Every structure is written in C-alpha cells, then in structure tokens.
Amino acid sequence: MIDTHCHLTYDPLMTQIEDVMRRAAEAGVDRMITVGTSPQDAALAADLAAQRPQVFATAGLHPNYSDQWPDTAALTAALREAIARPKVVALGEMGLDRHHADPPIDVQRRAFDVQLNLMRETRLPGIIHNREATADTLAVLRDAGIVPSRFVFHCFTGSDAELDAILEFGAWVSFTGVVTFKNSATLLASSARVPIDRVMIETDAPYLTPAPHRKVKVNEPGYVVFTARAMAAQRNMGETDFVSAVDANAQRFFGLP
C-alpha cells in the first residue's frame, strides 16, 4: 500500500522515524511520498528518500509559507535544485489557502506561479493544496495551460459541487483519514463518486489521524490502511481490490516503481 502524501521530515515523525518505518511495514505500507513544503524541507525530504528505498519526495512551497520566499528568482533556483535530486517525484504542495488571512493571496499566487512554471519545464506532476479556494485555484490551473491530469487535489474535504468542478476540470482527487470521522459521512459518500482510476489515498501525517486512532495526536503512514478500508467499503469493493486500484493510480501519476 502507498501513502501518497505525508510529512516524514516534520518533528513528530522524524524524531521517531525508525519506529514509524517499522509500523508502516507491519501495516503493509511499503511506499510513501514525503511532501516538501519549502525548499529547505524539500532538501530534507530528498535526503530521507536517498536513505530509504520505500520513501520518495516532492519539492514545493506551501502557500502558508509563501511569504518566506519573496524573491521569485531565488525560489525558482532553490526548487529547481531540489527537483533535480533523485527520487523527487512531484512539485508541490502548491496552491491557495483562504482559511488564513496571511500570507495574502497575491503572495500565495506568486509562489504558485513559480511552481507552475517549473511544471512547464518538466514532466513532473503537481500536488495541489486548496483550502476554501476551489474556484480561485481552478481558475489559476485553467489559465496555466498544463494538462489537467498532471494535478492531484490532495486532502479533499470540500462539497459535492467543488468535487464536480475538480473532476470536470480533469484533475485527480486524494482523500485522507477525514473520511473516517463520524461527522464526515457525506465526504465518505462523495469519495465514491470519484472514478476509480482517478482517486488516491494519503495520510497527510502527522496530521488528521483517522478513526479508530483519532485520540492519537500523531498520524503516520501506517494509518493509511484505515482510509483505504473505509473508502473500499463505501464503494462495495474488497479492500484488496481497492488498494490494488489506488496503488496503480499512484504508480502511474507519480511514476513510482
């Protein structure tokens, strides 16, 4: 099983990385993608991927940290260096976030554009962070002129209307352990509306720990099993068949071995 989006470089996981890797293997999670949220974090992610065969990395600047890189030339150079590293399989996470007032949207947009430009230079797919900004994000992506199937909207928690807009655009959609929460029955039902060849699963660890482990503060890749189980049941699919399908999707989208 593949956890397509986690943050192994973050302290809650990095400080116990050996145990995290062991528990993931015990759960059947044999590959994971640790997602860079800044050029510095991307370098750490690439280092970790170089050390561990089951780990892959991405390079990006999260919109919430976009004000830390005001110089777009410097950001471009730093990300270009990061994506040249072995086992870096995507750009991002990138996008727009209206949940917080800062950084301002124009600052987020500048960082977003840098990463979209790098997507044009490469064949790498892009991981989209979208929080309360679906219409804005889709407008940017439409204007970008990049094939929609190169994008995945990670950690989808929006409405059916937003999901329909994303699917109509042509992007992929990924779900976290939020689908296991008692108050997320609607989201779980929505997950089954995504075509089976365009859906992925992730943890977003160390955040969003799924049920039945929500009381555990630190999420980790091994817990992606519970997201898979819930989504398979919602589709009336066997868990093995569902995992085979979403793993094949992840391999195809990210170019994983």
Secondary structure, DSSP 4 states (H G I P E B T S, - for coil): -EEEEE-TTSHHHHTTHHHHHHHHHHHT--EEEEPPSSHHHHHHHHHHHHH-TTEEEEE---GGGGGG---HHHHHHHHHHHHTSTTEEEEEEEEEE-SSS-S-HHHHHHHHHHHHHHHHHS---EEEEEES-HHHHHHHHHHHT--GGGEEE-S----HHHHHHHHHHT-EEEE-GGGGSGGGHHHHHHHTTS-GGGEEE---BTS-PPTT-TTSS---GGGHHHHHHHHHHHTT--HHHHHHHHHHHHHHHHT--
